[in-house]
Amino acid sequence: MSEKVYKQKTETSGRIAVVGDRELVIGYRLNGIDDTFIVDEEDASKKMQELYSSNEFGLIIASESVRSKLPAKFLSQVEASIEPLMLFMPAQKESIHEESISALAKRVLGINIKVD
């Protein structure tokens, strides 16, 4: 019985979901990720909360525009979570800010990085 539980945990924790605008989602879909969701501003928060609470994914990748639509309480819960891990990707038209790189390194790796 314990093997079945372990196997189930491994299968779900290896799944990846991608949520965001068309450009981000299509890129991952072309790379073989099946669980991809194109969302508009109205549906972004609902879809993220649904995926997060489903316990089906080990990694959820979302666009930075989706992050801005999440309620503050849920966002703080997501940022403290390791499983599922949520990564927010900047859109091509957005620039990567030093703060976002530093914040991501601190959250994921637990280290402070100063970018000059």
Sequence and secondary structure as in RCSB ss.txt:
>XXXX:A:sequence
MSEKVYKQKTETSGRIAVVGDRELVIGYRLNGIDDTFIVDEEDASKKMQELYSSNEFGLIIASESVRSKLPAKFL
SQVEASIEPLMLFMPAQKESIHEESISALAKRVLGINIKVD
>XXXX:A:secstr
 HHHHHHHHHHHHT EEEEE HHHHHHHHHTT  EEEE  TTTHHHHHHHHHHTT  SEEEEEHHHHTTS HHHH
HHHHH  SSEEEEE  TTS   HHHHHHHHHHHH       
